[in-house]
Amino acid sequence: MKNYILLCIMLFTSCLSQSKSSLKEINQNLLNNNDVSFNNSYLNSKENEGMKNALTKFRLLGIESCNINPEKKYSRIYIEDGFHYEEGFYNGIIIFDNKDVCEITNSPYKLRIDSLSYKKVKNGNFIFYTKKKSIEDFKKNNLNEYYRYQLVIENKVDELKKCLEVDELTPKPIIFTKNYYIIGKQVNSYGAIKINYNDIKDGVKDIPYFKKENQKRFMDCIGNLNIKFE
């Protein structure tokens, strides 16, 4: 009887492990599929390999510096790779099981405002900065990223697209990101989610030629997404 119980526990644990993924596995999966969170048409083969190497360092060395093991398996992993490819800097967010948040950046703008709270990561000539956060701190201090995160995990990205189609003048900022939501072994990939919470939190009133009735339709549509910050 005792051996039977131990066998059941081992099988249960094995099943749980098979339904989880590590960031190391996911990173390799994305790279094998040539998904480098970038417009590949701009990259030759050498540049593409360089981008893969950079992404691996940002993701894996980044979370290690946030004291998160890249080989530990999680049920849910969220990744936002943010590139400003004209100026060459990276802003990334990785979230594990809706709990542990690692922010990764080498943005001169962000570091100019606040460099002291970040941890410096150096690998040869490769330098970037990280910060571990609670989900509460992330929600409070990264409104734009948190809003996109909620759209993804609540499966409301397609609903947002319908809101953005209300009018050709609805806010559609240029967003240099690609988002992923990994549930177990399933990788859900999204293109740039063209919304910043800062653009809509006070309504849309100052866009020339944006008809008032369409402003209301747009804000009602956004409100019906029911993305909460409380």
C-alpha positions as CSV (number, residue, x, y, z in Angstrom):
1,M,0.0,0.0,0.0
2,K,2.8,2.4,0.9
3,N,4.6,1.7,-2.4
4,Y,1.3,2.3,-4.3
5,I,0.9,5.7,-2.6
6,L,4.5,6.7,-3.4
7,L,4.0,5.6,-7.0
8,C,0.8,7.8,-7.2
9,I,2.7,10.8,-5.8
10,M,5.5,10.3,-8.3
11,L,3.1,10.0,-11.2
12,F,1.2,13.1,-10.1
13,T,4.4,15.1,-9.7
14,S,5.6,13.9,-13.1
15,C,2.3,15.1,-14.7
16,L,2.6,18.5,-13.0
17,S,6.1,18.9,-14.3
18,Q,5.1,18.0,-17.8
19,S,2.5,20.8,-17.8
20,K,5.1,23.4,-16.9
21,S,7.9,25.1,-18.7
22,S,11.1,26.9,-17.7
23,L,12.2,30.2,-19.2
24,K,15.3,28.4,-20.5
25,E,13.2,26.0,-22.5
26,I,10.8,28.7,-23.8
27,N,13.8,30.9,-24.8
28,Q,15.2,28.1,-26.9
29,N,11.8,27.3,-28.3
30,L,11.4,30.8,-29.5
31,L,14.9,31.1,-30.9
32,N,14.5,27.7,-32.7
33,N,11.4,29.2,-34.4
34,N,13.5,32.2,-35.4
35,D,11.2,34.5,-33.3
36,V,13.5,37.2,-32.2
37,S,10.9,39.8,-31.3
38,F,12.1,42.0,-34.1
39,N,11.3,42.9,-37.7
40,N,13.4,40.2,-39.3
41,S,13.3,41.9,-42.7
42,Y,15.8,44.4,-41.4
43,L,18.3,41.7,-40.3
44,N,20.8,39.7,-42.2
45,S,21.8,36.3,-41.0
46,K,24.7,37.6,-38.9
47,E,22.5,40.3,-37.3
48,N,19.8,37.8,-36.6
49,E,22.3,35.5,-34.7
50,G,23.5,38.6,-32.8
51,M,19.9,39.4,-31.8
52,K,19.3,35.8,-30.7
53,N,22.4,36.0,-28.5
54,A,21.3,39.4,-27.1
55,L,17.8,38.1,-26.3
56,T,19.2,35.0,-24.5
57,K,21.4,37.3,-22.3
58,F,18.6,39.7,-21.6
59,R,16.2,37.0,-20.7
60,L,18.3,34.4,-18.9
61,L,21.0,36.5,-17.3
62,G,18.4,39.1,-16.6
63,I,16.2,36.8,-14.5
64,E,19.2,35.2,-12.8
65,S,20.1,38.7,-11.6
66,C,16.5,39.0,-10.2
67,N,17.3,35.8,-8.2
68,I,15.0,33.6,-10.4
69,N,16.3,30.3,-11.7
70,P,15.9,30.1,-15.5
71,E,15.6,26.3,-15.3
72,K,12.8,26.3,-12.7
73,K,9.5,25.2,-14.3
74,Y,6.4,27.4,-14.0
75,S,2.7,27.0,-15.0
76,R,2.5,30.4,-16.6
77,I,5.2,32.7,-17.9
78,Y,4.6,36.1,-19.5
79,I,7.2,37.9,-21.6
80,E,7.2,41.4,-23.1
81,D,10.2,42.0,-25.2
82,G,10.4,45.7,-25.9
83,F,12.8,47.1,-28.5
84,H,13.4,50.5,-29.8
85,Y,15.3,49.4,-32.8
86,E,16.1,52.9,-34.1
87,E,18.0,53.7,-31.0
88,G,19.0,50.2,-30.1
89,F,17.8,49.8,-26.6
90,Y,15.7,47.1,-24.9
91,N,12.9,47.2,-22.3
92,G,11.7,43.8,-21.1
93,I,9.3,42.4,-18.5
94,I,9.1,38.7,-17.5
95,I,6.5,37.6,-15.0
96,F,6.2,34.1,-13.4
97,D,2.9,32.7,-12.2
98,N,1.4,36.2,-11.8
99,K,3.8,36.7,-8.9
100,D,7.5,37.4,-9.5
101,V,8.3,40.2,-11.9
102,C,11.7,40.9,-13.5
103,E,12.2,44.2,-15.3
104,I,15.2,44.3,-17.7
105,T,16.4,47.4,-19.5
106,N,19.3,49.3,-21.1
107,S,17.2,52.3,-22.0
108,P,19.2,55.5,-21.4
109,Y,15.9,57.4,-20.8
110,K,14.7,55.1,-18.0
111,L,18.2,55.0,-16.4
112,R,18.5,58.8,-16.6
113,I,15.4,59.1,-14.4
114,D,16.3,56.3,-12.0
115,S,19.5,54.3,-12.1
116,L,20.0,53.7,-8.4
117,S,17.2,51.2,-7.9
118,Y,18.5,48.9,-10.8
119,K,21.0,46.1,-10.5
120,K,23.8,46.3,-13.1
121,V,24.5,43.1,-15.1
122,K,27.8,42.9,-17.0
123,N,28.7,40.0,-19.4
124,G,31.9,41.0,-21.2
125,N,31.0,44.2,-23.0
126,F,27.3,43.4,-22.7
127,I,25.7,45.6,-20.0
128,F,22.2,46.1,-18.9
129,Y,20.1,46.7,-15.7
130,T,17.4,44.7,-13.9
131,K,15.0,45.2,-11.1
132,K,12.9,42.5,-9.3
133,K,9.4,43.6,-8.4
134,S,6.3,42.3,-6.8
135,I,3.2,42.2,-9.0
136,E,1.8,45.0,-6.8
137,D,4.8,47.3,-7.5
138,F,4.6,46.4,-11.2
139,K,0.9,47.4,-11.2
140,K,1.6,50.7,-9.5
141,N,4.7,51.8,-11.3
142,N,4.5,50.3,-14.8
143,L,1.0,51.3,-15.9
144,N,1.5,50.8,-19.7
145,E,3.2,47.4,-19.4
146,Y,0.7,46.3,-16.7
147,Y,-2.3,47.2,-18.9
148,R,-0.8,45.2,-21.8
149,Y,-0.1,42.3,-19.5
150,Q,-3.7,42.2,-18.3
151,L,-5.0,42.3,-21.9
152,V,-2.9,39.3,-22.6
153,I,-3.6,37.1,-19.6
154,E,-7.3,38.0,-19.7
155,N,-7.4,37.1,-23.4
156,K,-8.8,40.5,-24.4
157,V,-6.3,41.5,-27.1
158,D,-8.8,40.8,-29.9
159,E,-11.4,42.9,-28.1
160,L,-8.9,45.7,-27.9
161,K,-8.4,45.6,-31.6
162,K,-12.2,46.1,-32.1
163,C,-12.0,49.2,-29.9
164,L,-9.1,50.6,-32.0
165,E,-11.2,50.1,-35.1
166,V,-14.0,52.5,-33.8
167,D,-12.3,55.4,-35.6
168,E,-9.1,55.9,-37.6
169,L,-8.0,58.5,-35.0
170,T,-8.2,56.2,-32.0
171,P,-4.9,56.3,-30.1
172,K,-2.5,53.8,-31.7
173,P,0.9,54.6,-30.4
174,I,4.0,53.1,-32.0
175,I,4.9,50.2,-29.7
176,F,8.1,48.4,-30.3
177,T,7.2,45.2,-28.4
178,K,6.3,41.6,-28.8
179,N,4.4,39.7,-26.1
180,Y,4.2,36.1,-25.2
181,Y,2.1,34.2,-22.8
182,I,3.2,30.6,-22.0
183,I,0.6,28.4,-20.3
184,G,2.3,25.0,-19.6
185,K,3.8,24.1,-22.9
186,Q,1.6,26.3,-25.1
187,V,3.2,29.4,-26.4
188,N,0.8,32.2,-27.4
189,S,2.6,34.9,-29.4
190,Y,1.3,38.5,-30.0
191,G,2.5,41.3,-32.2
192,A,2.8,44.8,-30.8
193,I,-0.2,45.6,-28.7
194,K,-0.8,49.2,-29.7
195,I,-2.0,50.7,-26.5
196,N,-0.5,52.8,-23.7
197,Y,-2.7,53.1,-20.6
198,N,-1.4,56.7,-20.2
199,D,-3.0,57.6,-23.5
200,I,-6.5,56.6,-22.3
201,K,-6.7,56.9,-18.6
202,D,-8.1,60.4,-18.6
203,G,-10.3,59.9,-21.7
204,V,-9.6,61.1,-25.2
205,K,-10.3,64.7,-25.6
206,D,-7.5,66.5,-27.4
207,I,-7.2,64.6,-30.6
208,P,-8.1,67.0,-33.5
209,Y,-11.0,65.7,-35.8
210,F,-11.8,62.8,-33.5
211,K,-15.6,63.1,-33.4
212,K,-17.1,63.3,-30.0
213,E,-19.5,60.4,-30.6
214,N,-16.6,58.2,-31.6
215,Q,-14.6,59.3,-28.6
216,K,-17.5,58.1,-26.4
217,R,-17.8,54.8,-28.4
218,F,-14.0,54.3,-28.0
219,M,-13.9,55.0,-24.3
220,D,-17.0,52.9,-23.7
221,C,-15.4,50.0,-25.6
222,I,-12.2,50.4,-23.5
223,G,-14.2,50.5,-20.3
224,N,-16.1,47.4,-21.3
225,L,-12.8,45.5,-21.4
226,N,-12.9,45.9,-17.6
227,I,-9.2,46.0,-17.0
228,K,-9.0,47.0,-13.3
229,F,-6.1,48.6,-11.4
230,E,-7.7,48.4,-7.9
